[in-house]
Amino acid sequence: MSSLVDRGVIATASELFEARHYPSVVAVCTDALDAEPECVELLVLRARAHIALRRDLDAQADLRDIIRLDPRCGLAYRMLGELAARRDEYDSASIFFREALRLAPDDHEARDWLAIVDASVRPAAVAKLPAPAAAAGRFAATRVPPPQPRAEGQARFGRGTQAPEQPPTQLIAAIPPLPPPPNEIAPRSASTKEPAPFLRIPSPPPVPSPAAPMPRAATPELPGFGEYLVSTGILTRERLRAAQAYQRSMKVQLATAIVTLGLASPQRISWAAVAHQSQLARERQQLQD
């Protein structure tokens, strides 16, 4: 594999990572690493995609290979620290982040991670210390007055409550009865006529909705469709390789892989499939003539 192709594959994988197409990043890097298994940049990209997909064991395997190939790669130690912090192993994470800062002092992300880990370690260490005995007595005790003796025959109430005041009997007798509410309806006498029932207007019949158009069948992909996309300038060779790697990984059609990765619009791929089918038909006709 030439260095030009390597640069193109790395650029494509980086672009897919920025677009958060992490499975396609893994597929592209794996396909390229089959031909060049010691490419550190591809291993770093695949490890980052594994971390984003929460595949910690796969990420650790890639990071071990990176450190074996490049022992001074501070990014690998930083990612190991991220994996350790994800598992709440703050002591190991702190060691990895300090090693990453030793190799790359300008790594601000490693410095921020180290600050977060150190802040998480301190409360855990303080929680193990016994509380001072003086802290338990820093508040003055409040004396509760003893309960007063209850007279015989007196009603018993909850603490903090007292019996409600009873109004005088003379005031209760002087209150006139309330008139009936104005909304109360007098009972209907026998001579009252029943009102005529309302006429029920039938509801109009529902308007039938127009029939939905039949969906168009997808144009089948014919052999050589990927090369046709490259020859017409719709895709570059590196983008085609990325789409083919995603196609093999996800077991989908090439057009679906291209649209999913955002390499071309669905309309453009659909018209390209029609044009490619027409081109093959013309070639077959020329061979028959």
C-alpha positions in Angstrom: 0.0 0.0 0.0 1.5 3.3 -1.0 1.8 6.2 1.4 -0.6 8.3 -0.8 -3.3 5.7 -0.2 -2.5 5.6 3.5 -3.0 9.3 3.8 -6.3 9.1 2.0 -7.5 6.2 4.1 -6.5 8.0 7.3 -8.2 11.2 6.1 -11.4 9.3 5.3 -11.4 7.6 8.7 -10.8 10.9 10.5 -13.6 12.5 8.6 -15.9 9.6 9.5 -14.9 9.8 13.2 -15.7 13.5 13.2 -19.1 12.6 11.8 -19.6 10.0 14.6 -19.8 7.1 12.2 -17.8 4.9 14.7 -18.7 1.5 13.2 -17.5 2.7 9.8 -14.3 4.0 11.3 -13.6 0.5 12.7 -14.4 -1.1 9.4 -12.2 1.2 7.4 -9.2 1.0 9.8 -9.5 -2.8 10.0 -9.6 -3.1 6.2 -6.5 -0.9 5.9 -4.7 -2.6 8.8 -4.9 -6.0 7.1 -2.4 -4.6 4.6 -0.4 -2.5 7.0 -0.8 -3.9 10.6 1.8 -1.6 12.2 0.3 1.8 11.2 0.1 3.6 14.5 -2.3 6.3 13.2 -4.8 3.7 12.0 -4.5 1.9 15.4 -5.1 5.2 17.2 -8.2 5.9 15.2 -9.6 2.5 15.7 -8.9 2.6 19.4 -10.8 5.9 19.7 -13.7 4.4 17.8 -13.7 1.4 20.1 -13.8 3.7 23.1 -16.7 5.7 21.6 -18.6 2.4 21.1 -17.7 1.3 24.7 -15.7 -1.7 23.5 -13.1 -1.4 26.2 -11.4 -4.8 25.6 -10.9 -4.1 21.9 -9.6 -0.6 22.7 -7.1 -2.0 25.2 -5.8 -4.4 22.7 -5.2 -1.6 20.2 -3.6 0.6 22.8 -1.2 -2.2 23.8 -0.1 -2.5 20.2 0.4 1.2 19.9 2.6 1.4 23.0 4.6 -1.6 21.7 5.2 0.1 18.4 5.6 3.6 19.8 6.4 3.7 23.5 6.5 7.6 23.5 2.9 7.9 22.3 1.3 10.1 25.0 -2.2 9.8 23.4 -2.2 6.0 24.1 -1.5 6.6 27.8 -4.2 9.2 27.9 -6.8 6.9 26.4 -5.7 4.2 28.9 -6.4 6.7 31.6 -9.9 7.4 30.2 -10.7 3.6 30.2 -9.5 3.4 33.9 -11.5 6.4 34.9 -14.6 4.9 33.2 -14.2 1.9 35.5 -13.7 4.1 38.6 -10.0 3.0 38.9 -8.8 6.5 39.8 -5.4 5.5 41.0 -4.5 3.7 37.8 -6.1 6.5 35.8 -3.9 9.1 37.6 -0.8 7.1 36.7 -1.7 7.0 33.0 -2.5 10.7 32.8 0.7 11.7 34.5 2.7 9.5 32.1 0.7 11.1 29.2 1.7 14.6 30.5 5.3 13.5 30.9 5.4 12.5 27.2 3.2 15.4 25.9 3.3 18.3 28.4 1.0 20.3 26.0 -1.8 17.8 26.2 -4.5 19.9 27.8 -7.1 17.1 27.8 -4.8 14.8 29.8 -4.3 17.7 32.3 -8.1 18.3 32.6 -8.6 14.5 33.1 -6.0 14.4 35.8 -7.7 17.3 37.6 -11.0 15.5 37.5 -9.4 12.2 38.7 -7.6 13.9 41.6 -10.8 15.7 42.6 -12.6 12.3 42.6 -9.9 10.6 44.7 -9.9 13.3 47.5 -13.5 12.9 48.7 -13.1 9.1 48.7 -10.0 9.4 51.0 -11.8 11.9 53.3 -14.8 9.6 53.6 -12.6 6.9 55.2 -11.5 9.2 58.1 -13.5 8.9 61.4 -15.6 11.9 62.2 -14.3 13.9 65.3 -16.3 13.5 68.4 -16.5 17.2 68.9 -18.5 17.6 65.7 -21.3 15.6 67.3 -21.6 18.1 70.1 -21.3 21.4 68.3 -25.0 22.1 68.6 -26.5 22.9 71.9 -29.1 20.4 73.1 -32.7 21.8 73.2 -34.5 20.9 76.4 -38.1 19.8 75.9 -40.4 20.8 78.8 -42.0 17.9 80.6 -45.7 17.2 79.7 -48.3 18.8 82.0 -50.6 16.4 83.9 -54.0 16.0 82.2 -57.1 16.6 84.2 -59.6 13.8 84.6 -62.2 13.7 81.9 -60.2 16.0 79.6 -60.0 15.0 75.9 -56.6 13.8 74.7 -54.9 15.6 71.8 -51.7 15.3 69.9 -48.5 17.0 71.1 -48.5 20.7 70.1 -52.3 20.9 69.6 -55.1 22.1 71.9 -58.9 21.8 72.0 -60.8 24.2 69.7 -62.7 26.9 71.3 -66.5 26.1 71.6 -68.8 29.0 70.6 -71.5 30.0 73.1 -74.8 28.2 72.8 -76.8 31.5 72.6 -74.9 32.6 69.4 -75.6 29.2 67.7 -79.3 29.5 68.4 -79.4 33.1 67.1 -78.0 32.2 63.7 -80.9 32.0 61.1 -81.0 29.0 58.8 -79.5 29.6 55.4 -81.8 30.0 52.3 -81.7 27.2 49.7 -79.0 27.8 47.0 -80.3 29.6 43.9 -79.2 26.7 41.7 -81.5 24.3 43.4 -84.3 23.3 41.1 -87.8 22.8 42.6 -89.3 19.3 42.0 -91.3 19.1 38.8 -95.0 18.8 39.2 -97.2 16.4 37.3 -98.7 19.2 35.2 -95.3 20.3 33.9 -94.9 19.4 30.2 -91.8 17.7 29.0 -89.8 19.8 26.6 -89.7 18.7 23.0 -86.6 16.6 22.2 -83.9 18.2 20.1 -83.6 17.1 16.5 -80.5 15.0 15.9 -78.7 16.2 12.8 -76.9 13.3 11.1 -73.1 13.8 10.7 -71.8 14.1 7.1 -70.2 11.0 5.7 -66.4 10.9 6.0 -64.5 12.2 3.0 -62.4 9.4 1.5 -58.7 10.2 1.5 -56.9 10.0 -1.8 -55.0 6.8 -2.4 -51.4 7.0 -1.5 -48.9 6.7 -4.4 -47.2 3.4 -4.8 -43.5 3.6 -3.7 -41.0 3.2 -6.5 -38.9 0.1 -6.4 -35.2 0.6 -5.7 -32.9 0.3 -8.7 -30.9 -2.9 -8.3 -27.1 -2.5 -8.1 -25.2 -4.1 -11.0 -21.6 -5.2 -11.0 -19.1 -2.4 -11.5 -21.3 0.3 -9.8 -18.5 1.4 -7.5 -16.1 1.9 -10.3 -18.7 3.8 -12.2 -19.1 6.2 -9.3 -15.4 6.8 -9.2 -15.1 7.3 -13.0 -18.0 9.9 -13.0 -16.4 11.8 -10.1 -19.2 11.1 -7.5 -16.8 9.4 -5.2 -13.0 9.3 -4.7 -11.1 6.1 -4.6 -10.6 6.5 -0.8 -14.3 7.2 -0.1 -15.3 4.1 -2.2 -12.9 2.0 -0.1 -14.6 3.4 3.1 -18.0 2.6 1.7 -17.0 -0.9 0.7 -15.5 -1.6 4.1 -18.8 -0.4 5.8 -20.7 -2.5 3.3 -18.8 -5.7 4.3 -19.0 -4.9 8.0 -22.8 -4.1 8.1 -23.8 -6.4 5.2 -25.8 -3.8 3.3 -25.8 -2.6 -0.3 -23.2 -0.3 -1.5 -25.7 2.5 -2.1 -27.0 2.2 1.5 -23.4 2.4 2.8 -22.7 5.5 0.8 -25.8 7.3 1.9 -25.4 6.2 5.5 -21.9 7.6 5.7 -23.0 10.8 4.1 -20.7 10.5 1.1 -23.5 11.3 -1.4 -27.2 12.2 -1.3 -29.8 9.5 -1.9 -31.1 11.2 -5.1 -27.7 11.4 -6.6 -27.0 7.7 -5.9 -30.4 6.7 -7.3 -29.8 8.6 -10.6 -26.3 7.2 -10.8 -27.7 3.7 -10.5 -30.2 4.4 -13.3 -27.4 5.9 -15.5 -25.1 2.9 -14.8 -27.9 0.5 -15.7 -28.5 2.3 -18.9 -24.8 2.3 -19.8 -24.6 -1.5 -19.3 -27.7 -2.0 -21.4 -26.2 0.1 -24.3 -22.9 -1.9 -24.0 -24.8 -5.2 -24.2 -26.8 -3.9 -27.2 -23.6 -3.0 -29.0 -22.1 -6.4 -28.3 -25.2 -8.1 -29.8 -25.1 -5.9 -32.9 
